[in-house]
Each structure stands twice: as C-alpha cells, then as structure tokens.
Amino acid sequence: MTDDHTYDVVIIGAGVVGTAIGRQLARYRLRTVMLDRCTDVGMGTSKANTAILHTGFDTRPGSLESALVRRGHELLTAYAGRAGIALEKTGAVLVAWDAEQAVRLDDVVTKSKANGYLRAHRITLEELYRREPALGGGAMGAVVIPDESIICPWSTSIAYATEAVGAGVELRLGVEVTAVTRDADAWLLRTTSGSLRSDWVVNAAGLGSDLLNHQFGHDEFTVAPRRGQLIVFDKMARPLLSSILLPVPTERTKGVLVAPTVYGNVLLGPTAEDVPDRQDTATTAVGIHGLFDAARRILPDLINEEVTATYAGLRAATEHPDYQITTHDREHYACVGGIRSTGLTASLAIAEHVVDGMGAGGLSLAEADHEPAVPHMPQLAERATRAFEDTRMIEDDPAYGHIICFCERVTEGEVRDALRAPVPAVDLGGVRRRTRATNGRCQGFFCGAAVAAQFASG
Amino acid sequence: MSRSLVTVDALVVGAGPAGLAAATALKLGGTGTVLVVDREEEAGGIPRLCEHTGFGLRDLRRVLSGPEYARRWVERAVACGVEIRTRTMVTGWAAPGRAEMTGPSGVLEIDARTIVLATGARERPRAARLVPGTRPSGIFTTGQLQQWVHREHLPVGRRAVVVGAEHVSYSAVMTLRHAGVHPVALVTDLPRPQSYRLFDLLVRVGLRVPVWTRTSVAGVYGRDRVDEVLVRGPDGDERSVAVDTVVFTGDFIPDNELARLAGLSIDPGTRGPACAAGGATTAPGIFAAGNLVHPAETADVAARRALSVGRAAATWLRQGGDRTMPGATERVRVADPLHWVVPNMVDPARAGDESVLIRSRVFLDHPHVVVTQGHRLLASYRLRHMIPNRSHHIPSDWWGRLRPGQDVLISVSPRPGG
C-alpha cells in the first residue's frame, strides 16, 4: 500500500449529492477522492429527474428533508447565479381537478407555512386561466408557489465536481468498490482498479446506498427504486405554459406535472412505479400512454406537439418518509441515503449537513489556504445569450460561430470545450449533457455524425 | 462588435435541390440579389449524402448519383448569379422579413424583400415515435446513418433492423450493406411495402432481406448498445430480435421551426406551412418550397416544383412586392383516410400550373378521388391505386373553377372498409 492511495475521505458515488460533498470538503485541508462506477458524474438519479428546484412547500414539516430542501433551494439559487448554471424562476401553480382535491388546497397552503415557506397562496380560477391560458378546462382551484424554479440538472453535478477537482479533490470514474474492510486506523476499500485506504468514508451511492451500507455493517434502510418516466416535448410547445403545472400531491407521489425546461422544452411526467431492478430505466408503452392521458387534461394542446425524447429515471425511495443521513462517529463512516426526488434541490444543504456532522464526529476541518474557485459553466439556458448569438465570443474565437447541432444551436467551440474541460466528456452522452448537442428534435438526424466525428477526433 | 446588416432582394433558406431551384428561378425571373444560406458545410442538401444513383430523372433529365446531382444544382444556381453562403444558420426573425443568422463571420441580420423557406424535412426519430425501452447507442435515422457512413466513415454495427418499408427504407438497406451491416429485416406496420416493386424484389429476393408486414416495433433494449428489438406481429405476438442497430426510416416531418417562428399557418396534414400553388404562404412575401411543404418527395420532384415557387416569388417582386396585401386564406383540406394535399391553400389569383399531390394513410385500390367546394363538385378522378407514404398526382384544372370564400375538400369514395 503506497501513500498514493491513502485519503482522509473517500466519497463513494459522484452524483449530485456526492459531488456536492466533495465540493464542500474541498475547502478544508483534506485529501479527498470521489469515486463512481459510471464514467461521468451525475449519472444516476441526478441526470434523469424533473429538473425542478423545489421550495419544499410540500415536504413533511419537521423532517430533515424539509429543512435541507429549504436551505438547499436558497444555496443552489445563489450558486447557480455564480456558476452560470441555467435556472429560471418560473413559479408553479398547483391545480385541483376535482372537488376532493380542491378541498385540500387550503391544507397545501397550511403545510407550506409549516415548512417555513410563506409565499404559497390561493388564486382564483380567473387568475389561473389568465396566467395559464392553455391549461385544460375544468380546474377547480389553484395555489401559486412563486419560487419554484427550473434548473439544469446536468450542469449542477458537473459544476460541483469541477469546483472540487479545481481545489485538489480527486475524481475517479469507472471505479466500483468491491470489498470493504477495516483495520485499526483506516478503512480499506478494494475497487475494480486497485485498493485505497481512508480515514473516513462517505456513502453517497444513491440507488446502491443501502447495499453499500450493508458492507459497512449497517442496515437502517432498504432502497425501493421508484421509476419515473418522462416525456420531453419540442420547443414549439414552450409557449403553452409559463409556470410549472403541479397536481395536488398524494402520500405516495408528487404526481404528474408539466414543466418548462431551461433548454426551452416542455417536460411531462413522472410516473411513479416500484420496480425490482435498480437499473431498470426503460420506458414502457403503458407509462408513456398514461402520461399522454394526464396531459390531455392538464395541457391538451401539448399532445399535438412533437416528442423530442422519452426517458426514465429511478429515485431512491426507502421505507422511511425522510432522508436517511447518519454519521457513525466511532467508525468514521457517514451514510447519505434515501435522498428520493429532492436531492438536486437539497444537494448543497445536504453537503453542509454531512460535513458538519463529520466535523462534529472528529474529522479535522482546518481551512485550506485558498477558497475553491467557483467554475463558469457553459451557457445552456435558452433564455440567455448563448455562444452562437454572442458576437464577442465569435469575434474572439470563430469556432463559436460554427453551429454543428442545428436544433439546439450548439457550436463547434462548445463541443471542443466539453472535451477539454476539467471534468471532460468521455462519451457522446457526456458531450450531450455538457452542451445540449444532439439533444434536440432531430435526435441526430442532421448533426449526430458530425458531433460523433468531432468527439472521435478530440 | 455590432451585428452586420445585409440587404437582399430574395433570401432563400436552405441550399438543397428545392432552395437552389427556387433561387435559380428567382434569378432567371429578373430578381436582383438572390442569396441562399445553408447551415451545412456544403450546399446541395440531402442528395449529397445519397451515394446511390437515380437522381435527376424528372428535372435534369439524366440519371446521376446523389452527390453529382447536388453538384449540378449548385453549379446551375451559381452560374445564374445566385450567391450561396454555407455554414450559415438562420436562427430566428428580428422582424418580419429580417432574418437573424450565425455564420463564420459572426452574427448578422439579413433584410429581404422576399423570403423562400426551403428548410426540408427530417425523419421522425425513435423518441417521437414513442417506441419504449432503453436509450442505448446504435439507434439511427437514415439521414444520420448516411452521414455516419458516407461523410464521417464511422463504424455502425453488425446486425440491423430497418423500421419502415418506404423508398428511403431501401436506401437505408443499401447504406447498411455498404457499411458491412447485415440487415435482418424491414419492419412495417402496413400490410405491404410502399416502395417500387423493383426495390422490393432487389431486397427480398436479391439480398434475401425479408419485409415483415403488419409488424410494429414494440421496444428497443440494451444497456450501452442495442442488443434487442421487440417486434409485434400481425397476431399480436411479440418476439425478440437480436440486433445491435436499429434504423428508423421515413415518417418525414418538415423542419418547420422557422416557418412557425415567422407565424405562418401550419397545415395539419403535412405539418409544413400551408401553401397555395406557387408556394405562397399565409404571410405575403414569404414563400415555401420543397420537402418543407411536401414531406417528403424525391429530390427531382422537390426541385421541379420549387422552380415554380421561385417564378411565383419573382413575379410577386416584379409586381411591387406589397406585404400589406392579404395572403391566401381558404384551405384545401382532405378527409380521412387521405393524409395530406399540396397545395393546401386556395389562391384564386392563380390558376395552378403544377399538379396537385395527395397522399393516403392506407392502401386503396381504384379509389375515386372527389374534389368539392361546399356542395359543388369540382372534379373527380379514378386512380389505379393509392399507396401510403407515396404521393399521387391529380390534375389542377379545377383551380380555375374555384369560388372565393370557401374551403375545398378532397375525399375518396367509397370509403375503405365499407
């Protein structure tokens, strides 16, 4: 065992939560490494979700999730502004479609207040249809949540990882932990690419967090993967709505919503299906048709627009109604599990909470000499001035004047940058998540080969 | 650096066969400056990527390969004095008649007295067809496959299913063979293939590639790479086909984004801009040509019809180019099972000089095609057959008998299944 493989902290899982913890640890004098078995960051629940930055208005009052979502909303809103992560404060309207749901709207407002979010309020049907003229007929009442926002989920994990890596945190991708043992003073992790020792281990393994937790001798929760299928509609559908359209939530799920995306599309979903397989991200005919049925009521014109993409993600639900975050001080092991569907929103607050807990548990948090630098992420927001329309950028570098992905207007310069970034794209999916290339309505009909060729030639 | 502004008499968006033909006709019709812009590296459009022969029969009266054909049209346009700018993409409209674009020289705006949209069509990709499953690599459209193979020379796979059995599906089979990929089968949910009998024989008998009819793709699966396609046969049975590649062919949809952003009315059948004969849209001064209007015809049909669009645009300019004149309003509609008609707007000022294209969603034997306006029978034609995904021409002599103020309906009788 060489010194090269000895760390103060190993984070297993480089999703939005793991990378946020890596970023948080980067401000201390620690030797930290983030591991993930995937070849990019943010590849599990972090990449396939509804991309909403929640206020936490509908979380369970008094829960850890409620506190961390509220704090996370504030932290990530500020961070997105500094790092250039696409974010739009569209607000949300929660719509009741029958008398039974309408009765519960006052409870929604009350619960929101109990969660410390005071700006949710009822609006009249007249106000609702003025705000959302394309909304389906027959709404029975509505609540507005003005601070619900939409965000780019991909850039968030990548920004955290980029900041962490810039401050000296190591990132090892495509590495799976195969065995965990402990000697007198450290954890010993055997992985698919060598062994490493670490004083502390953070389990941020998302859908695999319970299985990993077993390897550390703990058994507080079991992940029951819940699949959410989603449909992305063409940008031509974007004028149909101005806010996120939410249903009245039930105990089990937040329900099917329709939301704009920061890329200028419209998202419909998710389904909520318990699936046995932790990797089953297939869409199904039943799921897709169920979503279309929901859309017929919520936003009838939507179904006449073209579908750009369908996908499914798994959320790490457990048998508990709250996050499962535990710091085992004596063992120097922190487990961050059960982060369900609010992990993107809460990520920065979860990281604060976990690192504070580790500090209280004995991890030395001596500040590093330099504060980590916040990275500047490529501009992916449809509403912002992107490279292709930025005269100054093109003047400085004509590669930004060469659009190679037509539907998403991605330039050769942006694809090149994604391949050379501190946390670079290592495959076409990575290029897609960093630039939007091939993500548009043609799904590669025009540009797929050109993007692949630029990737192949580096 | 501020945006530069260029003023031209005519701007043509898209340098495929239709755009180049329209530009040529504009120039020959006496138009001053005619500029064609295209977002691709080279002008010529989709035929550049079709290595096989068979182009040019109906417009250039010779048989050429796709790239040769594309080159001929580029040469012809340039020889007439048309200016072509490639790598230049129109991204939106700064004002009516003023296009915003990005090109090698940066961001610019072009003010044009008339605009011809010739942005073409694309094949519906897998997601838009709502085919469930996972999202592995190995899923193509024909357009993507052809660029993958002929332009970038990238490896494809070993065994493929081709979804569709229309003209372009056979083109996909040829490209797969060229790339060393074994086409396992063509799959169509229709009862018969829809291309020429000769192509069908070549593929089924010559290459021994079966066509599975009344069969649909029920799912595509695989983790990193496609490993299985689930097909549902005529009896509803599903079975798994082991392939690493799927090519979704045909099912064309116009690239109508610029048309919609310009506020043009969209035809519900074609999903391209609604057009009268001569390509006039609902916005005076904006014309549309090619597969944006009729998704999708062969290149020679698109080019030949685009010539008349270019002529109409030139005439409009010669007559003063008044944008305040009202555009066409009455529609030409189709009744089920007809899919679409082009032209699909009535322009009483013009007696159409081109045939009317109609398509059916189903196979019809000896259909009786009836054209009515209100209770008036304008024309009726007996066709030998109608084949889905292929256009059938009916004469346009009834344009002269139209009355203003009323939509036209084209239907077939007897209704199928009756």
Interface residues (C-beta under 8 A of the other chain):
Chain A: V232 K235 M236 Q279 T281 A282 T283 T284 A285 G287 I288 E306 V307 T308 A309 T310 Y311 F388 E389 D390 T391 R392 I394 E395 P398 G401 H402 I403 F406 R409 L428 R441 C442 Q443 G444 F445 F446 G448 A449 A450 A452 A453 A456
Chain B: M1 S2 R3 R39 R87 M89 T91 E100 T102 G103 P104 S105 G106 V107 R122 E123 R124 P125 R126 A127 A128 L130 P132 G133 T134 R135 S137 F140 T141 G143 Q144 Q147 W148 R151 E152 L154 A218 G219 Y221 R223 I253 D255 E257 R260
